[in-house]
Structure formats: C-alpha cells, structure tokens
C-alpha cells in the first residue's frame, strides 16, 4: 500500500520513517525509478529502523548524502543521548536536476528524521544537532527541506523554535503554501481511517533569499485508503509542491556566490570526530597543494567544534579531483606528529562532505 501510494502521487523525493530492512527491500523492488539513501539506526547497516530518503533518479542526481545519529556522538552507530527512549537518526541528501544549464543553481538539500516519542530534551537537542549539521553541510547557500515525524503537535515549543531561529527560520509548508492546505490537519491515524489526533508530521523549507529561492505552492495531508477504510500507514502521508527559482547571472550580487559561478570552485568539507589531549591539534594532509602536498609541516589546521568535531573547509578547482588525504594529530608540546593508520583516503567526487572516523 505504501509503494502504491508513492506511485500514485509520484513525488520527486520521499522521506520515510520506521522502515525495517525487509520493508526497504520491498520498496526498492516496487519503485524501480527511485534510488535511496539510508542505513539502519541500530548498527549503521541493516539493524533497526531506517529513515531513508527515496528520490526519482530519472529526474534528480544525487550530489552528496549521509546519516548521523541524534546523540552527543553523532557519527557512532547506535548511539543515543539525552534520555532518548530509542536510537534516532537523520538521513540527508543533496540533489539537483539531471538536466538543464542552471541545474547546479537548483541544487537543494533534504533532511529527514524521526524524533523521540518520550524525551522532550532528546527532541530539542536532536533538532539543534540537525540545524548545526544543516549549516555545516549546506553553508546556507542552497534551499533546505526538513521533514519527518517530530512527535510534537503544532504550536509546541519545539515547533516554535524551528520556525523562529535567529537568521535561520524554517517555514511550515502547510502554513506558507500559496494555496490552502488540502485534507485534514491531523496526521496520525493509528491505522484507523477515522481516528484523528494532532498534527505531528511536518515539511519545513528554508532559503536565504539571496541565492536560489524556494516557494511552496501546495501542501496536502493525504487520505488514501485501501479496501474501503485501510490507510497505508499509521500516519497520513503529507506532501508539498515547491518551485525553485534560481537567480539569473546578471542578478547575482553576492561576491561569494559570484566567485563560485565565475571560477567554478567547489566547496569541500572535511569532518572528523576525535578527542585530543591538551596541546594537540588535528590537521589534514594530502596529495593537493592545499593539503600540504603530503608535507605535515604545511598541512592545514582543522577547526575544533563542540562534541570534539574537527572541520576544515576548502575551495577547490574541479580539476583537483580525485585526490588522497589522511588526518594527523600534532602535539605542540613536543612537535611530534601522529598519522592515522590504514590506507590513504580518497575523494573522487567534486561535491562532497567527508564525515570520517580516526583510523586506529
């Protein structure tokens, strides 16, 4: 019934929640024009529920993707924090149209999650982590969609926080769509067609107005049923139609965006979770001149962030790819350098976010 609903509505992108591996395999077989991104939340492989994102690969091209855990250690599979009753994840994708001269200007990102049903702190901290990751991955230069089962009603403090963040305010597609929302407001059914509760499922959107703009046209809460009164899920599917409007070259005024359009440079982010001792710092060394040309003394320093996450942002020419790199830890107390073990890491694609673990 779920696959049939997708085929009927034909969305370009779908965010699912509570998908077990056998159900995932069924969806893959039943939706041949879709590809997916996602992993099991319990082990980072096939264990437990997925929050996968499916996209129509006949229309859209995958640029980058990933899954992180809503915890204080977001790169560790199965981790959970803040009294969360269950392990929770967020799966994200970066997409652009397959064809079109301005297809990269129509790039967008979608983040899909399922927040905890018991711990309000886990929900609040999970959303905070999601927003931090959105900024790190997108640089707030492209439209962002945020969808999922948030397990809180409209008007709650969490929803108010999402829609009122300073400088990064998400809009609820149900409220801001050009046309009135179609269907009921309640989204939870408990597998009973007539059962109405509060809205707990959402589609939010954001753009910075200076680059590609996104406009919500229609929001719908679907009331599809099978055999008279059987809904496809215990939550009603929600949909939103958007229009992306990329600025014409003559209207681009941002020096940063203009530099990327004219010179074609690509942003590449390196991200590593590693806890250093006092006096230590992490650097990235590699085959590129920007990475020191394998000279540790010239390797660029990474920036420390909360939760021991180290990041480095580089702007690279497309011809720089592919390239190899490693992480090194420099002890400033004795000027000693420790290289991570294992083979060299390789970056093949020109649009990437590298989320890595230290190789011991």
GIVEN-V393583 format. One record per residue. N is the residue number from 0. PSI is psi in whole degrees, -180 to 180 (* if undefined). OMEGA is omega in radians with two decimals (none if undefined). Layout:
N PSI OMEGA
N PSI OMEGA
This chain:
0 -37 3.12
1 -46 3.14
2 -40 3.12
3 -39 3.11
4 -42 3.10
5 -45 3.13
6 -34 -3.11
7 -44 -3.08
8 -21 3.06
9 54 3.09
10 153 3.05
11 -33 -3.14
12 141 3.14
13 133 2.99
14 120 3.12
15 159 2.98
16 158 3.07
17 38 -3.13
18 120 3.04
19 164 -3.00
20 -40 3.13
21 -34 3.08
22 -37 3.09
23 -45 -3.13
24 -36 3.09
25 -43 3.14
26 -40 3.12
27 -45 -3.14
28 -33 -3.04
29 -16 -3.09
30 72 -3.00
31 -20 3.13
32 4 -3.13
33 142 2.90
34 167 -3.08
35 162 3.01
36 136 3.11
37 155 3.11
38 161 3.12
39 139 -3.01
40 -20 -3.06
41 -33 -3.08
42 2 -3.11
43 12 3.12
44 -99 -3.11
45 0 -3.06
46 133 3.08
47 -169 -3.06
48 145 2.99
49 158 2.86
50 66 -2.96
51 156 3.03
52 122 3.05
53 142 3.10
54 147 -3.13
55 105 -3.05
56 -5 3.02
57 -17 -3.12
58 -33 -2.98
59 149 3.12
60 131 3.13
61 126 3.12
62 -49 -3.11
63 163 -3.09
64 170 3.09
65 172 3.05
66 136 3.06
67 157 -3.08
68 141 3.11
69 82 -3.08
70 178 3.09
71 -12 3.07
72 75 -2.95
73 -13 3.13
74 -1 -3.11
75 116 -3.12
76 138 3.08
77 0 -3.07
78 150 3.06
79 155 -3.07
80 180 2.99
81 36 3.11
82 27 3.10
83 133 -3.14
84 -31 -3.10
85 159 2.98
86 135 -3.10
87 147 -3.13
88 165 2.96
89 127 3.09
90 136 -3.08
91 156 3.09
92 148 2.91
93 126 -3.02
94 158 3.00
95 160 3.12
96 149 3.12
97 -29 -3.09
98 163 3.08
99 139 -3.10
100 -28 -3.11
101 27 -3.01
102 -32 3.14
103 -26 3.05
104 -17 3.09
105 17 3.08
106 144 3.06
107 166 -3.13
108 143 3.07
109 131 3.09
110 128 -3.05
111 130 -3.07
112 171 3.05
113 105 -3.07
114 162 -3.07
115 146 -3.08
116 -8 -3.09
117 -50 -2.99
118 114 3.09
119 -33 3.10
120 -40 3.12
121 -38 3.11
122 -47 -3.10
123 -47 3.14
124 -34 3.10
125 -44 3.11
126 -39 3.09
127 -44 3.11
128 -41 3.13
129 -44 -3.14
130 -39 3.09
131 -41 -3.14
132 -38 3.06
133 -47 -3.12
134 -41 -3.12
135 -37 -3.06
136 -41 -3.01
137 -16 -3.03
138 16 -3.11
139 40 3.12
140 -3 -3.07
141 154 3.11
142 146 -3.13
143 133 2.99
144 141 -3.13
145 118 -3.05
146 162 3.05
147 179 3.04
148 106 -3.07
149 -7 3.05
150 30 3.02
151 148 -3.14
152 161 3.06
153 140 -3.09
154 -6 3.12
155 166 -3.13
156 -33 3.14
157 -46 3.13
158 -38 3.09
159 -38 3.12
160 -42 -3.13
161 -38 -3.03
162 5 -3.11
163 19 3.14
164 137 -3.10
165 119 3.10
166 -1 -3.07
167 63 -3.05
168 118 3.06
169 151 3.07
170 137 3.09
171 122 -3.10
172 -31 3.14
173 -35 -3.11
174 -37 -2.97
175 3 3.09
176 147 -3.11
177 -40 3.13
178 155 3.09
179 146 3.13
180 141 -3.14
181 135 3.09
182 -176 -3.10
183 168 3.09
184 -37 -3.09
185 142 -3.11
186 -17 -3.14
187 133 -3.11
188 -25 -3.04
189 29 -3.11
190 13 3.09
191 123 -3.04
192 -37 -3.03
193 -6 -3.02
194 120 -3.12
195 127 3.04
196 -160 -3.12
197 162 3.07
198 126 3.08
199 1 3.13
200 139 -2.97
201 155 2.89
202 115 3.09
203 159 3.07
204 158 -3.12
205 142 2.86
206 161 -3.04
207 3 3.09
208 -22 -3.10
209 -23 -3.10
210 -132 3.11
211 130 -3.13
212 151 3.14
213 134 -3.13
214 126 3.08
215 127 -3.11
216 -47 -3.06
217 134 3.02
218 140 -3.13
219 142 2.94
220 111 -2.95
221 139 -3.13
222 33 3.12
223 138 3.07
224 160 3.12
225 142 -3.13
226 39 3.02
227 -49 -3.05
228 22 -3.13
229 109 3.10
230 159 -3.10
231 -16 -3.09
232 173 3.07
233 -3 2.99
234 141 3.06
235 136 3.05
236 141 3.02
237 145 -3.12
238 158 3.05
239 135 3.07
240 132 -3.11
241 153 2.97
242 131 3.10
243 129 -3.12
244 106 3.11
245 141 3.11
246 146 3.05
247 155 -3.07
248 -35 -3.08
249 -13 -3.13
250 -1 3.14
251 118 -3.10
252 -16 -3.13
253 121 3.12
254 -37 -3.11
255 -48 3.14
256 -38 -3.12
257 -38 3.13
258 -40 -3.14
259 -37 -3.13
260 -44 -3.04
261 -41 -3.05
262 -14 3.10
263 26 -3.14
264 151 -3.07
265 133 3.05
266 133 3.09
267 126 3.14
268 131 3.00
269 135 -3.11
270 126 -3.08
271 131 3.00
272 116 -3.12
273 131 3.13
274 114 -3.13
275 157 2.95
276 165 3.12
277 131 3.12
278 -4 -3.14
279 156 3.06
280 158 -3.09
281 138 3.09
282 163 3.06
283 125 3.12
284 143 -3.09
285 -168 -3.02
286 -17 3.14
287 154 3.04
288 -35 3.11
289 -18 3.12
290 20 3.05
291 -2 -3.13
292 41 -3.10
293 14 3.05
294 112 -3.06
295 -30 -3.12
296 -22 -3.11
297 4 -3.12
298 137 -3.12
299 146 3.14
300 139 3.05
301 159 -3.14
302 129 3.09
303 138 3.07
304 164 3.10
305 154 -3.11
306 27 3.05
307 36 3.05
308 124 3.13
309 136 -3.11
310 153 3.05
311 128 3.11
312 130 3.09
313 150 3.00
314 116 -3.01
315 149 3.01
316 147 3.11
317 -30 -3.13
318 -8 3.13
319 -19 -3.07
320 145 -0.07
321 165 3.06
322 166 -3.12
323 156 -3.13
324 167 3.02
325 163 3.02
326 143 3.07
327 149 3.07
328 124 -3.13
329 126 3.09
330 107 -3.09
331 -9 3.13
332 -31 -3.11
333 7 3.12
334 26 3.09
335 152 -3.08
336 131 -3.14
337 120 -3.13
338 143 3.04
339 153 -3.12
340 178 3.10
341 172 -3.14
342 163 3.08
343 142 3.03
344 150 -3.12
345 133 3.01
346 117 -3.09
347 -35 -3.03
348 155 -3.05
349 -5 3.10
350 100 -2.95
351 155 2.86
352 119 -3.09
353 109 3.09
354 107 -2.92
355 163 2.97
356 147 3.08
357 130 3.13
358 117 -3.12
359 * none
